[in-house]
């Protein structure tokens, strides 16, 4: 559960000093409500305008923006220390959180910074099925020959993406969310480039 992940993060950093982003906020009822009070500031992006009223009511101190997160990540000037990715698994125009990469790295502060994401080894366990688009996108993103992707393969993909974008993963953990989904959390630091 997300509380366990936040407890693990709190052993590594002062969460009260982190500026956080939830790019798939909905109404904040999936998981944001469990950690929002722990961070210094909270930015919530949500594409569906019908969730705006509930977001503003549930998180009156947060910056709420109704926007397409996949576009917003390319244009925002904001920088964050914590990003929690809990994407809508029913969409097929953007599969999981894949299209946020590599742009998500440009929104990170120098570090250490943290990314917490939902990961699913076997998408068929999540909903009992997986659309062909999902299967193919998972194969492409993770560079794995199957839509069933073991977490160590995912971890290698995220480490490669981080390095390609000037970051190094210095710590990671996995915490089950339910029988199909795990939280995969990373601590990253910006790689010092030689002069």
N, C-alpha and C positions, 0 to 999 in steps of 0.2 A: 504494500500500500504506500501511497505517496508520503504519508507521515513518517514511515520508516526511512524513506529516501532522504527526507528533510532532516531527520535526526542524524543520519550519517553525514550529510553535508554540514550540519552544524558542528560536528566534531572536527571539521576541516577549516571552517571559516565562520565569521560572524555574519549570519544571514541578515541581520539588521543593517548591514552596510551595503547590501546588494540592491541594485536596480534590476527589476525583473520584467520579463515579457512573457505573456501567454498569447501566441499568435492565433490560436484556435479557441477563443474564450467561451463561445456559446453564451450561457448565462452564468458561467463560473461554477456550475453545480456538479460538474464531473470530478474535478479535483482542486481547482483553484481556491475554493473556499477553505481548504485544509491547510494552505500554506501562505496565503496572501498577507496575513497579519505578521508574518515572520520577517518580511523584507522591508527595505527602506522605502522603495517606490515600486509601483506596479503599473505596467502598461498592458492594456487588453485590446487585441485586435479581433474583430469578428466580421465576417462577410454578410451575415444575415441581419438586416435592420430590425427585424422583429425581436431580436435579443437585446437591443440597446437599452430599453427601459429597465429591464431586469438587471442588466450589468451595472447600470448607474445606481440603481437601488441597492444592489448587493455589495458594490465596491465604490462607495461615494468618494473615496480619496484617490481612486485610480484614474489614470488617463485612459479613456475609452475612445476607440476609433473604429467606426464602421468602414471597413476596407477589405480588399482582397489581399490577404497576407502574402500571397505569392508575388504580388506586384509591390506591396508596401516594403517588403524586405529589400527590394532593389533600390528604393528611393529614399528611405528614411535616413535622417541624420542622427537619430538617437543611437546611443550605445548602451549595452546591457552587460550585467555580470552574471545573470541567470536567465536561461531561456528554458521553458517547459513546453515540450511539444506533445500535445494530445490531440492528434488530428482525427477528423471524421473519416472513419473507415468505409463509409457507404459511397463516397465520391469516386468516380472513375475518371474525371477530367484531370485530377491531381491524385496520384496514388501515394497513399501514406504521407510522409513528410518529405519525400524525395526531391520535389521541385523547389524546396527551400534551400537546397545545397547547390552550389557552394556559397551563394549570396549571404546566408545566415552568418558566416564568419566575419563579414564586414560590419556587422552590428555589435560585435563583441568588444568590450574594453580590453585592456592589455592583459589582465589576468593576475592572479588566477581567476578564471571564469568557469561557469558550469552550464552544461547542457543536460537536461533530463528529457528523455524521450520514451514513448511507448515503442516497444519492439515485440514482434510476433514471429516466432520461429515458423509456425505452420498456420497460414491464414485460414485454412479450412477448419481449424479448431475454433476459430473466433466466431464465425457465423455458420459453420457447417458447410461452407462452400467458398470458393474464390473465383471471381470472374477471370476470364482469360487475360484481360488487360492487366489485372493485378499480378497474375502469375508472371507474365512477361516483364512487367516493370520491375518486379523484385529480382528477377534473373539479371536484368541489365544493371540495376543500381548496385547490387551486391557482387556482381561478377561471378555468380554461382550458377551451376548447371540445373538448379531446381528452384521452384518457388518456396520450398521448405529450406530455410536458411538457419543453420545453427548460430547461436549467439557469438561464438568465437569468430566466425566468418564476418558477421556484422561488425564486430569490434575492429577487425582488420580494415574493413571498408571505412569506418569512421576515423580510424587512425591515419589512413592514407589521405582522406579528404582534409583532415585537420592539418597535416603536414604540408599538403599542397597549397594550403591557404595561410601558412605562416604560424601555425599552432602545433603544440605537442601535447598529447594526453599524458598527464602525470599521475592520474589515479582514475579508477572507474569502479563501479559496483552494479550489481543486478539485484533487483527486488521484485518478487512476484506481485502482480496486481490482481490477477485472477488465474484461472486454469489455462488461459490462452495467451495472456498479455503479461509482459514484464516491463518494469521501468529499467532503463539502462542509463546510468548517470556517469558523466565524465567531468573531470577537472582538467582544464586546459590552460596553458601559458603560451604567450607569444614567443616564438623562437627568435632569439637574437641573431640578427644577420651580420656577418663580418663586414667591416668597412672596406 
